Amino acid sequence: MAISVSPVNSNKVFALIESDSDQDKGGLFVSNNAGKTWSMVSGDNRLVQRAWYYIEVFTDPKDEDIVYVLSAPALRSEDGGKTWKRLTGTHGDFHDLWINPDNNKNMVIANDGGAELDEDNETKAIIITGNGEKAFVAGADISEFAHFDVSQGGELAAKGQELLFDFVENLSTPVIAAVNGFALGGGLELAMACHFRVAGVNAKMGLPETTLGLIPGYGSCHGNDTDRKHGDR
Ligand SMILES: C=C(C)C(=O)SCCNC(=O)CCNC(=O)[C@H](O)C(C)(C)COP(=O)(O)OP(=O)(O)OC[C@H]1O[C@@H](n2cnc3c(N)ncnc32)[C@H](O)[C@@H]1OP(=O)(O)O
């Protein structure tokens, strides 16, 4: 079983309970008196379908009627657990959820495909552009890592790939690169990680690090699985 006490009302407690599948008595239960009495609020099988593996319930930090259950899908209820809507994600098998206690639209959810950040359900698209007319992104400051050895360079490339380029590429919200000047090195690769690219008349793109013998490492040479599937670069 899994249990969650509402941060808004500590008398309200949700318990997600697996039962013997022949009896089919599992589901979400609620207590409105800090656990003295309980009633079943939903017997929806999606809530407990992964119970043999894991079972998770979370209550929203701002609204006692918003409840999340993580299972093969991630599910959200806005009516105290009676009805459920599926949250979309890059992968199934959702294991963990963090909700910002100060802003309940800011969450990080983890599934078998990795972690996803949801800043705001109402954001329909993100545009990345440079401040001013000169550059979109001029790339890395090579002097910061010119002294690195091979293993430090490999570690920097792997970390950067994961923290920025994979993160942007895997966002469920569409990301548009508005290239308004120089897009060089990692800057060009950032534009390539976005889902769409629009180039202004002053856009200049290139991979100047090749003149130093550096292989561009953030996807511009080799792409990734998505590119192989969609052939879009
Ligand atoms: C991930 C990897 C490996 C990479 O990204 S490698 C690729 C790195 N990018 C580059 O090699 C581009 C380097 N920059 C340039 O070629 C030129 O600066 C540009 C972007 C074409 C602009 O040229 P100019 O218009 O002549 O401006 P310039 O005077 O060179 O630069 C203006 C300022 O920006 C700074 N600057 C330029 N590119 C920078 C960069 N990539 N990182 C940090 N600072 C940079 C530059 O040092 C200067 O600073 P300051 O005014 O304090 O002296």
The ligand as a Tripos MOL2 file, in Angstrom:
@<TRIPOS>MOLECULE
LIG
   53    55     1     0     0
SMALL
NO_CHARGES

@<TRIPOS>ATOM
      1 C1         30.6860   23.0990  -27.1480 C.2       1 LIG1
      2 C2         31.7620   23.5740  -27.7810 C.2       1 LIG1
      3 C3         32.9980   22.7710  -27.8610 C.3       1 LIG1
      4 C4         31.7240   24.8810  -28.4170 C.2       1 LIG1
      5 O1         30.7460   25.5490  -28.3550 O.2       1 LIG1
      6 S1         33.1180   25.3760  -29.2830 S.3       1 LIG1
      7 C5         32.6100   26.8180  -30.1670 C.3       1 LIG1
      8 C6         32.8240   28.0290  -29.3460 C.3       1 LIG1
      9 N1         32.4990   29.2320  -30.0300 N.am      1 LIG1
     10 C7         33.4000   29.9000  -30.7460 C.2       1 LIG1
     11 O2         34.4870   29.4350  -31.0340 O.2       1 LIG1
     12 C8         33.0180   31.2840  -31.1490 C.3       1 LIG1
     13 C9         34.0070   32.2770  -30.5650 C.3       1 LIG1
     14 N2         33.6370   33.6050  -30.8320 N.am      1 LIG1
     15 C10        33.7550   34.1810  -32.0340 C.2       1 LIG1
     16 O3         34.0910   33.5570  -33.0540 O.2       1 LIG1
     17 C11        33.4680   35.6260  -32.1400 C.3       1 LIG1
     18 O4         33.6060   36.1680  -30.8390 O.3       1 LIG1
     19 C12        32.0700   35.9570  -32.6600 C.3       1 LIG1
     20 C13        30.9690   35.2380  -31.9110 C.3       1 LIG1
     21 C14        32.0290   35.5780  -34.1590 C.3       1 LIG1
     22 C15        31.8160   37.4590  -32.5110 C.3       1 LIG1
     23 O5         32.9070   38.1660  -33.0340 O.3       1 LIG1
     24 P1         33.0350   39.7450  -32.7900 P.3       1 LIG1
     25 O6         31.7790   40.4040  -33.2720 O.co2     1 LIG1
     26 O7         34.3130   40.1890  -33.4140 O.co2     1 LIG1
     27 O8         33.0700   39.9540  -31.2140 O.3       1 LIG1
     28 P2         34.2630   39.5590  -30.2120 P.3       1 LIG1
     29 O9         34.9950   40.8320  -29.8670 O.co2     1 LIG1
     30 O10        35.0790   38.4360  -30.7200 O.co2     1 LIG1
     31 O11        33.4170   39.0510  -28.9420 O.3       1 LIG1
     32 C16        32.6620   39.9330  -28.1150 C.3       1 LIG1
     33 C17        32.8130   39.4860  -26.6720 C.3       1 LIG1
     34 O12        32.1910   38.2090  -26.5420 O.3       1 LIG1
     35 C18        33.1100   37.2710  -25.9750 C.3       1 LIG1
     36 N3         32.8370   35.9460  -26.5550 N.ar      1 LIG1
     37 C19        32.7200   35.6520  -27.8440 C.ar      1 LIG1
     38 N4         32.4840   34.3260  -27.9940 N.ar      1 LIG1
     39 C20        32.4480   33.8050  -26.7460 C.ar      1 LIG1
     40 C21        32.2210   32.4890  -26.2320 C.ar      1 LIG1
     41 N5         32.0080   31.4420  -27.0540 N.pl3     1 LIG1
     42 N6         32.2320   32.3280  -24.8950 N.ar      1 LIG1
     43 C22        32.4480   33.3690  -24.0710 C.ar      1 LIG1
     44 N7         32.6740   34.6340  -24.5060 N.ar      1 LIG1
     45 C23        32.6750   34.8420  -25.8240 C.ar      1 LIG1
     46 C24        34.4720   37.7980  -26.4050 C.3       1 LIG1
     47 O13        35.4980   37.3060  -25.5370 O.3       1 LIG1
     48 C25        34.2690   39.2910  -26.2540 C.3       1 LIG1
     49 O14        34.3420   39.6170  -24.8920 O.3       1 LIG1
     50 P3         34.9350   41.0280  -24.4300 P.3       1 LIG1
     51 O15        34.0270   42.0570  -25.0030 O.co2     1 LIG1
     52 O16        34.8820   40.9420  -22.9260 O.co2     1 LIG1
     53 O17        36.3090   41.0760  -24.9810 O.co2     1 LIG1
@<TRIPOS>BOND
     1     1     2 2
     2     2     3 1
     3     2     4 1
     4     4     5 2
     5     4     6 1
     6     6     7 1
     7     7     8 1
     8     8     9 1
     9     9    10 1
    10    10    11 2
    11    10    12 1
    12    12    13 1
    13    13    14 1
    14    14    15 1
    15    15    16 2
    16    15    17 1
    17    17    18 1
    18    17    19 1
    19    19    20 1
    20    19    21 1
    21    19    22 1
    22    22    23 1
    23    23    24 1
    24    24    25 2
    25    24    26 1
    26    24    27 1
    27    27    28 1
    28    28    29 2
    29    28    30 1
    30    28    31 1
    31    31    32 1
    32    32    33 1
    33    33    34 1
    34    33    48 1
    35    34    35 1
    36    35    36 1
    37    35    46 1
    38    36    37 ar
    39    36    45 ar
    40    37    38 ar
    41    38    39 ar
    42    39    40 ar
    43    39    45 ar
    44    40    41 1
    45    40    42 ar
    46    42    43 ar
    47    43    44 ar
    48    44    45 ar
    49    46    47 1
    50    46    48 1
    51    48    49 1
    52    49    50 1
    53    50    51 2
    54    50    52 1
    55    50    53 1
@<TRIPOS>SUBSTRUCTURE
     1 LIG1         1 GROUP 0 **** ****
